[in-house]
Amino acid sequence: MNRWNIPEWLEKEIIRRDTSCVYCSVVFGLPEARFGSCPSWEHIVNDASIITRENIARCCPSCNSSKGTKPLAAWLDSPYCIQRGINRETVAVVVKQALADSNWAAAQVIE
C-alpha cells in the first residue's frame, strides 16, 4: 500500500492505464517534458475513502492543483479548463464514466 492507501495491485493497474494525464492528456515521463510529465495521484471524486479503479487516476500536477477539492463537473467549467481546452469530451474514459454515473454525480456536492 502506498502513502495514499492505494493497494499495490491497484496502483500498478492505474499506472498501466493512465500513461497520460486523465484531464489534459500530457504524456508522463517524456524526458523533454517539464513539470507536467510527472504524474500525481488523483481522486476523481474528492473522497479519499473511495479507493477504486473508478475513482483513482493519475493526472499532471497542474491539473491536480487546479482541481483541488472542486467537484469535477464544476472544475471542468473553470477558466483553467476552458483556457486549456479540457472538457467533458476531451477527458479520459475513466473521467467520462465518473461524469456519466448518477451515483458519482450525487457525490459531487458543491460546498
C-alpha positions as CSV (number, residue, x, y, z in Angstrom):
1,M,0.0,0.0,0.0
2,N,1.4,3.4,-0.9
3,R,1.1,6.5,1.3
4,W,-2.4,7.3,-0.2
5,N,-3.6,3.9,0.9
6,I,-3.8,2.6,-2.6
7,P,-3.1,-1.1,-2.7
8,E,-0.1,-2.2,-4.8
9,W,-2.2,-4.2,-7.2
10,L,-4.5,-1.1,-7.9
11,E,-1.5,1.2,-8.1
12,K,0.1,-1.0,-10.8
13,E,-3.3,-1.2,-12.7
14,I,-3.7,2.6,-12.7
15,I,-0.1,3.2,-13.8
16,R,-0.7,0.9,-16.8
17,R,-4.0,2.5,-17.6
18,D,-3.1,6.2,-17.1
19,T,0.1,6.9,-19.1
20,S,-1.0,10.5,-19.6
21,C,-3.0,13.0,-17.5
22,V,-6.6,11.9,-17.4
23,Y,-7.6,15.6,-17.8
24,C,-5.2,17.4,-20.2
25,S,-3.5,14.3,-21.8
26,V,0.1,15.4,-21.1
27,V,2.2,12.3,-21.6
28,F,4.0,11.2,-18.4
29,G,7.8,10.5,-18.4
30,L,8.9,12.2,-21.6
31,P,12.5,13.4,-21.0
32,E,12.0,16.6,-22.9
33,A,8.8,17.5,-21.0
34,R,8.8,19.7,-17.9
35,F,7.0,19.6,-14.6
36,G,3.7,18.3,-16.0
37,S,5.2,15.0,-17.1
38,C,5.5,13.7,-13.5
39,P,2.2,12.1,-12.6
40,S,0.3,12.7,-9.3
41,W,-2.4,10.6,-7.8
42,E,-5.9,11.9,-8.1
43,H,-9.3,11.1,-6.6
44,I,-11.8,11.9,-9.3
45,V,-14.5,12.3,-6.6
46,N,-12.8,14.2,-3.8
47,D,-13.2,11.4,-1.2
48,A,-10.0,9.8,-0.1
49,S,-12.0,6.8,1.3
50,I,-13.1,5.8,-2.2
51,I,-10.1,3.8,-3.4
52,T,-11.4,2.1,-6.5
53,R,-10.3,1.9,-10.1
54,E,-13.2,4.2,-11.0
55,N,-12.0,6.9,-8.6
56,I,-8.2,6.7,-8.5
57,A,-6.4,8.1,-11.5
58,R,-3.2,9.8,-12.4
59,C,-3.0,13.4,-13.6
60,C,-0.4,16.1,-14.0
61,P,0.4,18.3,-11.1
62,S,-1.0,21.4,-12.8
63,C,-4.4,19.8,-13.3
64,N,-4.3,18.3,-9.8
65,S,-3.5,21.6,-8.2
66,S,-6.2,23.4,-10.2
67,K,-8.9,20.9,-9.4
68,G,-8.0,20.8,-5.7
69,T,-11.2,19.9,-3.9
70,K,-13.6,21.3,-6.5
71,P,-16.3,19.0,-7.7
72,L,-15.3,17.5,-11.1
73,A,-18.2,19.0,-13.1
74,A,-17.7,22.5,-11.6
75,W,-13.9,22.3,-12.3
76,L,-14.5,21.4,-15.9
77,D,-16.3,24.7,-16.3
78,S,-13.4,26.6,-14.7
79,P,-11.3,29.2,-16.5
80,Y,-8.3,26.8,-16.2
81,C,-10.1,24.1,-18.2
82,I,-11.6,26.5,-20.7
83,Q,-8.2,28.0,-21.4
84,R,-6.6,24.6,-21.9
85,G,-9.5,23.0,-23.9
86,I,-10.2,20.5,-21.2
87,N,-13.9,19.5,-21.3
88,R,-16.3,16.5,-21.0
89,E,-15.3,15.3,-24.4
90,T,-11.5,15.5,-24.1
91,V,-11.0,13.9,-20.7
92,A,-10.0,10.2,-20.3
93,V,-12.7,7.4,-20.4
94,V,-12.5,6.9,-16.6
95,V,-13.4,10.6,-16.1
96,K,-16.2,10.4,-18.6
97,Q,-17.6,7.4,-16.8
98,A,-17.5,9.2,-13.5
99,L,-19.4,12.1,-15.0
100,A,-22.0,9.8,-16.5
101,D,-22.6,7.7,-13.4
102,S,-25.5,9.2,-11.5
103,N,-24.2,7.9,-8.1
104,W,-20.9,9.7,-8.7
105,A,-22.7,12.8,-9.7
106,A,-24.5,12.8,-6.4
107,A,-21.2,12.7,-4.6
108,Q,-20.1,15.9,-6.4
109,V,-21.9,18.2,-4.0
110,I,-20.8,21.8,-4.2
111,E,-19.7,23.0,-0.8
